[in-house]
Amino acid sequence: MDQNLDRPEESSFADVTLVTRGVTVTASVEVSSTGLVVVRPSADGPPDAGTIQAGDPVEIYWVGGHEERTLKGTVSEIDGGAEPRWHLSVAGQAERSQRRKAVRGPVQIPVLIPWAGGQMKGTTVDLSEGGMRALMEGWGVPPEPGTPSQITLDLDDALIHLHGEVIWVVERGAQWVLAMRFDDVPEHAADLLRRRVFQALREQRAHAAG
């Protein structure tokens, strides 16, 4: 079987879900073999993501071919330090993902979010038809998880207006990293977002291969 279908590619990105805690973290894949996947979690993850422990069950999600794939595993070792790495023991064949979550890719586009009587500006870190993480120029008190909001995305000179909800916020001084879920995305907007995400994933794969 194609390695990319059965295991995530090295130098690509994957989502790692800590099953018992209900937290999903985006991570860079550094080692990918039959029995071991080593990932470096993103520094933009939720603030409590560092409490992972050896023995925790995980699910790994990545794009293989034209679909999202998934594989179950267990945390076998944790390297600490400034850039922690998680060693994940895996076995068996991957399956087609059944999670109700859209494929996410590293897409950087302008985003506007109404906040505190003004327009908060920023850039997406990654994007899917179901949500985004974005680095925003915040001010005042950041929005609480669960806060509903409008979102305007500038996608290739086309403005997409969406509604969503804040999932979590990480403060970085004057900047905030926001994770947001999109609600009731119109079909046309979802198609545009999905097309842009897969373009970014193809570009990422070509860059890694080069």
C-alpha positions in Angstrom: 0.0 0.0 0.0 1.1 3.6 -0.6 3.0 4.8 2.4 1.0 8.0 2.4 -2.2 6.1 2.8 -1.0 3.8 5.6 1.2 6.3 7.5 1.6 10.1 7.4 4.4 11.4 5.3 7.5 12.7 7.0 7.8 16.5 6.8 4.0 16.7 6.5 1.4 17.8 9.1 -1.1 15.7 11.0 -3.7 16.2 13.6 -3.1 14.2 16.9 -6.2 13.8 19.1 -5.6 13.0 22.7 -8.6 10.7 23.0 -9.2 10.8 26.8 -8.9 14.6 27.0 -10.8 15.5 23.8 -7.9 17.8 22.6 -6.6 17.9 19.0 -3.2 19.3 18.3 -1.6 20.0 14.9 1.8 18.5 14.6 4.7 18.2 12.2 5.6 14.6 11.3 9.3 13.9 11.8 9.5 10.1 11.7 7.0 7.8 10.2 7.5 4.0 10.1 5.5 0.9 10.5 5.5 0.9 14.2 6.4 4.5 15.2 5.3 8.0 14.4 7.3 10.9 16.0 5.6 14.3 15.8 6.5 17.8 17.0 3.3 19.5 18.2 2.6 23.1 17.0 3.4 25.9 19.5 0.0 27.4 18.5 -1.9 24.6 20.2 -4.4 25.0 23.0 -2.8 26.1 26.3 -3.3 22.9 28.2 -1.9 20.6 25.5 1.4 20.1 27.2 0.1 17.7 29.9 0.2 14.6 27.6 1.5 11.5 29.4 3.0 8.2 28.3 0.3 5.6 27.8 -2.3 8.1 26.6 -4.3 6.8 23.6 -4.2 8.9 20.5 -5.7 9.1 17.0 -3.6 10.4 14.1 -5.3 12.1 11.2 -3.7 13.2 7.9 -4.4 13.7 4.2 -3.5 10.7 2.1 -4.3 10.7 -1.6 -7.7 12.5 -1.9 -9.1 11.7 1.5 -8.4 12.0 5.2 -6.8 8.9 6.8 -6.7 7.9 10.5 -4.6 5.5 12.7 -4.9 4.7 16.4 -1.9 4.7 18.6 -0.4 5.2 22.1 2.0 7.7 23.5 5.2 5.7 24.1 7.7 8.5 25.0 7.8 12.3 25.4 10.8 14.4 24.7 10.6 17.7 26.6 12.4 20.9 26.0 11.7 24.0 23.9 10.4 21.9 21.0 8.8 18.8 22.5 8.4 15.6 20.5 5.8 12.9 21.0 6.7 9.3 20.1 3.5 7.4 19.1 3.4 3.6 18.9 1.2 2.5 16.0 0.2 -0.8 14.5 -2.0 -2.1 11.7 -3.4 -0.4 8.7 -4.8 3.1 8.5 -8.5 3.6 7.7 -10.5 6.2 5.9 -11.4 8.9 8.5 -15.0 9.0 9.6 -14.6 12.0 11.9 -17.0 14.9 11.1 -14.1 17.3 10.7 -13.0 19.0 7.4 -9.5 18.5 6.1 -7.2 21.3 7.3 -4.2 22.9 5.5 -1.6 25.5 6.1 -3.4 28.5 4.4 -2.4 32.1 5.2 -5.1 34.6 4.1 -6.4 37.9 5.6 -9.2 37.6 8.2 -11.4 40.2 9.8 -13.4 39.6 13.0 -15.7 42.3 14.7 -14.5 42.9 18.2 -15.0 45.5 20.9 -16.5 48.1 18.6 -14.0 47.7 15.8 -12.5 45.2 13.2 -9.8 42.9 14.5 -7.4 42.1 11.7 -5.2 39.0 11.3 -4.0 36.2 9.2 -5.1 32.5 9.2 -2.5 30.0 10.4 -4.5 27.1 9.0 -7.9 26.7 7.5 -10.6 24.2 6.6 -14.2 24.5 5.5 -15.1 23.8 9.1 -12.9 26.3 11.0 -9.6 28.0 11.3 -6.7 29.0 13.5 -5.7 32.7 13.1 -3.1 35.1 14.4 -5.0 38.3 15.3 -4.0 41.8 16.4 -6.0 41.8 19.6 -6.8 44.5 22.1 -8.7 44.6 25.3 -10.0 41.4 26.8 -9.9 38.4 24.4 -13.2 36.6 23.6 -14.2 33.7 25.8 -14.5 30.2 24.4 -18.1 29.8 23.1 -18.3 33.4 21.9 -20.3 33.6 18.6 -18.8 35.9 15.9 -18.8 36.9 12.3 -15.7 36.1 10.2 -14.7 37.7 6.9 -12.0 35.8 4.9 -10.2 37.4 1.9 -9.7 34.3 -0.3 -8.0 35.1 -3.6 -9.6 38.6 -3.7 -13.1 37.1 -3.0 -14.6 38.1 0.4 -16.3 35.2 2.2 -18.6 36.1 5.1 -19.1 33.4 7.7 -20.5 32.9 11.2 -18.8 30.9 13.8 -17.8 30.3 17.4 -14.5 30.8 19.4 -13.1 27.5 20.5 -10.0 28.7 22.4 -7.6 31.7 22.6 -3.9 31.9 23.4 -2.6 35.4 24.2 0.8 36.4 22.9 1.2 39.9 24.1 -0.6 42.2 21.6 -1.4 39.2 19.4 -3.9 36.4 20.0 -4.0 33.0 18.4 -7.7 32.1 17.9 -9.2 28.8 17.0 -12.7 29.2 15.6 -15.4 26.8 14.3 -17.5 27.8 11.3 -21.2 27.2 11.4 -23.6 26.6 8.5 -21.1 27.3 5.8 -22.8 27.9 2.4 -22.0 25.2 -0.1 -20.3 27.7 -2.5 -18.1 29.0 0.3 -17.2 25.5 1.4 -16.2 24.6 -2.1 -13.9 27.6 -2.3 -12.3 26.9 1.1 -11.8 23.2 0.3 -10.2 23.9 -3.0 -7.8 26.4 -1.4 -6.9 23.9 1.4 -6.1 21.1 -1.1 -4.0 23.5 -3.2 -2.0 24.3 0.0 -1.5 20.7 0.8 -0.3 19.9 -2.7 2.1 22.8 -2.6 3.4 21.6 0.8 3.9 18.1 -0.4 5.8 19.3 -3.5 8.0 21.5 -1.4 8.8 18.6 1.0 9.6 16.3 -2.0 11.9 19.0 -3.5 
